[in-house]
Amino acid sequence: MTVPESDVLAARYGRTRANRTRDRVLLIAGAAFAAIVLVAWVVWAGLDGQKPQVEVTDTGHRLINDERAVEVSWNLSVPPGNDTACIVQALNEDFTVVGWKVIDVPASTQHIRSLTETVRVAQEANTGLIYRCWLT
């Protein structure tokens, strides 16, 4: 029995019926996996829930060289009723931290508050800023 020439060519170049079936199964399995990952991510992100957002904006600083301190002002935006903590830093001209302080901000009924804090420095500073704030 002779094999038709088209079947010989299909086998030579990997186009047999078994290869087509395998490729189709792999494509369907890959698409199903991608769909499962996408659905899992959407469910995870949707059920994560909204956590209160803390936003902080530097509004200015004042150098108090005779007291070796920097006065830093900032606006804190946090949902009412949440205690917060912030790190205030003083930097020198090389952007090295020369003073820092952790500030505990008690809960308030206001959403946005303006705060000012003085930070003592080990060396002469040329700026002061808020490094980070978080809920406590």
N, C-alpha and C positions, 0 to 999 in steps of 0.2 A: 504494500500500500504506500502510495507516495503522498507526501504532505504538500498541500498547495503552496505555491511560492509566497503568497501573501502571508500565510501563517508563519513561514520561515523568517520572513522579514520582520513581522511583528514580534516574534520571539527574540530576534537578534537585537532589536532596539527597545525592548522592554515594554511593548504595547500589548501584552497578552491580556486575556480576560481576567485572570487572577490579579495581575498588577493594577488594572483599572479598578477592580473591586477593592483592593487594599487601599489604593489612593483615595477612593471615595469614603471608605470607613475612617481613615485618618483625618480627612478634611471635616467630616461630620463630628468626630470626637474632639478635634481642636476647636471647632465653633461652639460645641456644647460646653467645653471647659471655659472658654472666654465668656460665654453667657453666664455661667455659674459664678465666675469671679466678679463680673459686673453686678449681678444681682446681690451677691453677698456684700459688696462694697456699698451699694445704695442702701441696703438694710442697715448695715453697721453705721453709716454716716447719718442716716435718718433717725436711728434709735439712740444715738449718742447724746442727744439732748443739748439744749443751749446752756452753756455755762456763762455766768456773769462775766462780761468783758471789762477789762481794766485798760484804760487808755490814759496816757500821761503826755503832757506837752510842756517842754521847758519854755518859760516866759522871760527869764532873765537871770542875771547874777550881778552881784556887787562885791568888789574886792574891798576887804577891810584889812589893809596891810599893817596898821598899827596894832591890831589885835591878832594878827596872823590867822585870819579867818576869811571865809567866803560865804556870802549870803545868797542862797539859791531860791528862786521863785519858780513855781510850776502850777499847772492846772491838772487836777486829778478827776477823771471821769470814771465813776464806778456806780453800779446800781445801789440805791439806798438800802441801808441795813447791813452792809458788808464791811467787816474790818479789813484793813489793807496795811501793807508794809511797803516801804520804798527805800531804796539805797540812793543817797545823795553823795556825789563825788566832787572833789576839787582836783583839777589837773594843772600841771605846769606847762611851760612852752614846748616841752618835748612830749606832751601827751602822757606823762607819767602821773599816776594817781599819787597825790601828795596829802590827801585827806579824804575820809569817807565816813559815812554815818548811816545806820539803819534807823529809819523813822517808822514808828507804829502809828497809823492813822486810824482813830476809832470810827465806828460806823456813824453815819449821819443820815438825815432825811433828804439831803440835797444830792442830786445826781452829779453835778459838777462843782468842784470846790477849788479855790485858789489857796495855795499853801506857800509858806516861806520857812526856810530852815537855815541856820548858820552852822557851818562846818569848820572846825579847827584844822589847820594845815601844818605839816612838818616842814615844808619849804614854801618859798613864795609861789603862789598860784597865779594863773592868768585867766582861769575860767572855772565855772562850777556848773554842774548839770545833774539831771536825774539819770541814774544808770538803769534802774528797773523797778517796777512795782508789781505786786502780786497780792492775791487774796489770802488772808490768814484765817 
